[in-house]
């Protein structure tokens, strides 16, 4: 026990006597100090004594489209931690190909009495989807928040990165390196973030390179948000003479690097690649990926705050909270190759 007390005390930055008082439920410890000790207990993997177990304020559902793309586990971690700190128990529900749909997962969560639901990259981002499903959910009395995507007909808080600004950042960076043939690889057009990225890309190409909108649109290739999708889209763009490819996800960017290498091109010497998300571990690829960082911690925490305001009876007016992305320059972008 002494070794355990010392570990917890060191982690929490308090004395062993203070740790002992917290673990034994004794009075005379400030609430902030008590929380620090309990957090240290959790971080070190120790089980909380039964008397210290928190009573959950309720269940909150979190629905993601998948977990293979590392950006979705990153969102889940931030959101679940924020909910737990507020006393709520998060329930993660993930769609799988051939498995449960978003509507089925929503119904399951409502049946289990969740206090609210947070959707990440759900059907709200698909302009071809029926948005009345969200009206029905609101009518059932379950508040919700929507991340990545926007539908003006849905009365709810939305949380998004500034996709237009992200593409302008990427184009400006590549243009400063001398690239003139810059391609954009992204997902299907029906998705709101895709449409916004296209707009930002065309604006950037016009502002930085003086390219007509019609010419810039010829440098856009649609595929799937996967490594294979990025590979296919980048292959098509390389066929059009592109020396740089901006991708709508880090996974697509890894596919673009594969496409370049299959042609005997070196990244970044012969072809520059930019991703989007700054997913965990993406800094350790070969080469380390230059990418647009989606501000996941700020976005996830904002979504939780918006939901808690709804639960507390003081909802903000339905609106979209837009977060500025950041260009993270690493090793997959370089000066444009000299044309012999």
N, C-alpha and C positions, 0 to 999 in steps of 0.2 A: 504493500500500500504506500510505503514511504516513497519508493521510486516513482509510483504513479502520481502521487501528490507533487513531487518535484517536477515531473514532466509537465503536468497541467499548469503549475504555478509559473514555470518558465514560459510556456506558450501564452498564458494570459497576462504575464507581466505583473503578477501579484505574489504575495507571500503564501507559503504552504498553509499557514494558519487560516488565511482567508479562503483558500480552496476548501479546507476542511469544514469551515462554517457553511459554505454554500452547499457542499455535498450532504451535510447533515441537516440542512434546512434551518439553520440558526439565524436569528435576526441580527441586525447591526451591520449589514452589508448593503452598499448602495446598489440600486437596480442596474446601473450601467456596469458596475463591477461584476455583479452576479451574471449578467448576460455574457460578459467577456469570458468568465470561467466556463459557462455552459458551452460557449462557442469553441473554446479550447478543448473541452471534453469531446465534442463532436469531431473536430479536426483530427484529433489523435486517435479516433476510432474507439473510444471507450463508451460503453453503454451508460446512459443516464440512469441514476437510481429511479425507481418507480415513482417516488414522491415528487421528483422533479420533472417528470414527463409532462409536456405541455398538453393542455386540452385543445384540440383543434377547433378553430373558429368556423370550420366548414371545408367542404371540398371545392376545388376550382379545377375545371377541365382545361387541358392544353392539347390542341389538335394540330399535328404537323403532317405534311404530305408524305414524308419518308424520313429515314435516319441515315441513309447511306451517304448523302451529301453532308459533310461535317458541319456546315453552317447551321443545320437544324438541331443537332445535339448542343451546339453552342448556345442557340436561343433557348433551348429547353433548360439548360443548366442555369442560365441567368434568371429566367422567369421562375423556375422552381425554387431557387434560393431566395428570391425576393418574396415569393408567396409564403415560404416557410418562416421567414423572419417576421412576417405579419401574422403568424399563427394559423395560416391556412395550409391544408394538405393538398398538394398538387396531384392531379391524376393525368398522366401522359397517355394520350391515345394517338396511334400512328396508323395512317393508311398504308396498305400494302397492295401491290398489283394482284387483282383477283380476290382481294380480301374485303374488309369493311370500307364502305364509302364514307365521305365526310358526313353525309346526312345520317347514316346508321350510327356512326360514332357519337354524333350530337344527340341523337335519340337515346342512346345508351347512357350518356352522361346525365341527361335531363331526368331519366328514369331513376338514376341513383341519387338524385337530389342535389346536384352541384349548385353552389351559390352563384357561379358565373363561369364563362368559357373564354379562353383566349385562342384565336385562330392564327396560325402562321402560314402565310402563302396558301390560303385556302381558295375556295371557289369565288370568294369576293374579288380575287385578282383576275378572274376569267370573264371577259366581257360577253362571252356567249352563254354564261350560266344564268339561271333564273334567280334573281336576287330576292324574290319573295320568301325564300326559305329563311332569310334573316328577319324579315318582318314577322313571320310565324314564331320564330324563336323569341323575339322581343315580346310578342303578344302573350307568350307563355310565362312571362315574368322573369326570364333568365337574362341578366345583362351580359354583354360580351364586348370584346375589343378585337380589332382586326389588324394584323401586322402584314406589311408588304402587299399592297394592292389598294385600290380605292374605287368605290362605287357611290356616286353622289346620292343615289336613291335610298341608300341604307343609312338609317339614323343610328349611328354608333361612332365611337372614337376610332380613328385609324392612326396607325403609326408606320411611317415609311422613311426610307433613305431618299435623298434627292437624286433620283436616277439621272435626270438631265445634267445636273452639275457634275455627277460622276463621270459621264461620258465626255463632257467638256474638259475636265481635268486630264483624262487619258489622252485625248486628242492633242491638247496643248503640250503635254509632256513629249509625245512622239514627234510632233511638229518641231519642237525645240531641238530634237536630235537629228533633224534633217529628213525625216520620213515624209513622203508625199503620197504614196500609195498605202493608205491605212484602211484595213478592213474591220468590219464588226461582225462577230459571231454570236448569235443569241437564239433564244427559244421561239416558240410559235407567236405569231403576231397578235393573237387574241388576248394575250396577257397584258394587263396595264403596265407593269414594270418594263416589259419589252417595248411597248409603244413609247414610253417616256425615254427609255435609253435611245431609241431610234431618233426621237426628236432632238435630244441633246447631242447625239453624234453628228447629225446633219448640221445643226447650229455651229458646232465646233469646227467642222470641216469647212464651212462657209466662212466663219470668222478668221480661222487660222491660215487656211490655204486658198481662200477665195474660190472654192469649188461651188458650182451651181448645185442646188438641192437635188436635182435629177441625177447628176453625176455621183453625188455622195450616196444616194440611195442604191446605186448599182454596186456599191462596195459593202452592202449589207447581206448577210447570209443567215437564213433561219434553219435551225435544226432542233435537237433535243438538249435539255440541260444535263448532259452526261458527258463523260470522257469521250465516248464514241461519237456523240453528237458534235463535240468540239473538234474532234479529228476530221469528221466529214465536212463541217463548215469551213474549217481552216484550209483543207485541201482545195475546196472550190475557190477560196479567196486567193490562195497562192497561185492557182491557175490564172487568175486575173492580174497577176503581177504585184500583189501586195508584198511589201517588205515588213509590215507590222500588222498584228492582229489583236484587236481588243475583244475580250470574251466576257459574256454575261455571268460567268461563274468561274471559280477557281478550277472546278472539275473540267469544265470546257477548255480552260487554258492548258491544263495538262494534256488534253487531247490534241490541242493545237501544236504543242511542243512535239508530241509524237508524230504528227503529220509532217512537220518540218524535217525532223530527223529521218523519216522514211524517204525523203527526197534528197538526203545527203546534205541538208542545210544545218548549219550550226546556230543554236540559240544562245546568245543574242547577236553573234557576229553577222549572220546572213539574214536573220529574221527576228524581230522583237515581238514579245508576247506580253500582254497585260491581262490579269484576271480580275475577278470581282468577288468580294466577300472578305478576304483575308482570313480564311478558315484556319482553325488550329492546325499546326504542323506545316502549313504551306510555306513558311520561311525556310524549311529544311529540304525542299525539293532541289533537283539538279537541272538547271541553275535555280537558286532561290527566286521565287516568283515575285515580280513587280505586280502589284494589285491595288485595287480600290478597296479600302477598308470600310466595310459596313459597320456603323457604330452599334454593334450588338448589345453591349452592356447598357448604354443609354436608352436604346430603343426598348429593350426588354423591361427595364425598370419603369420607363414611361408607360408601357402597356399595363403593368401591374398597378401603378398609381392611378391610372384612368379607371381601371376596373374597381379598385377600392373606393374611389369617389362615387362610382355608380352604386356600389353596395352600401355605402354610407349615406345614400340619399341626397348627395350633392353632386350630381353628374354635371360634367362640363357640357356645353353645347356640342352637338355632333360636329366634329371637325377632323382635319387631318394634321397630325403632328409630324413635321418633316425635319429629318436630321441630316446635317451636312456630312458627306463622306470625306475620306482622306486618301490621298495618293501615297502609297508606300513603295518607294523605289528600292528595288533589290537588284538581282543579277540577270533578269530575263529581258531587259531593254538596254539598247546601246545605239550608237550613231548608225544612221542608215548606211547600208553597204554602197560602196562606190560603184557606179554603173560603168562598166568598161564599154 
